[in-house]
Amino acid sequence: MIDNKLNKYFWDVDLKQIDEKNNYFFIIERVLNFGNEEAVKWVRKTYSSKNLLEVIKKSRNLDKKTRNFWKIILDPV
């Protein structure tokens, strides 16, 4: 279940309808784009680096600066 503290980042959806496993791409994308430090910590604890890298590489909704920042952090090669 998504932490209630993250409600503000999902203003346009019903959190009860979001499955943490099946909707990981959407959740990671939203938190990386809009989340604060606490939200990002939750995402990094909840999802693998593999999931995060997948979103960073494939997302069409991530801000360019956000994508570059996380690519450097998670995939420094």
Sequence and secondary structure as in RCSB ss.txt:
>XXXX:A:sequence
MIDNKLNKYFWDVDLKQIDEKNNYFFIIERVLNFGNEEAVKWVRKTYSSKNLLEVIKKSRNLDKKTRNFWKIILD
PV
>XXXX:A:secstr
   GGGGGGGTTS GGG  TTTTHHHHHHHHHHH  HHHHHHHHHHS HHHHHHHHHH SSS HHHHHHHHHHH 
  
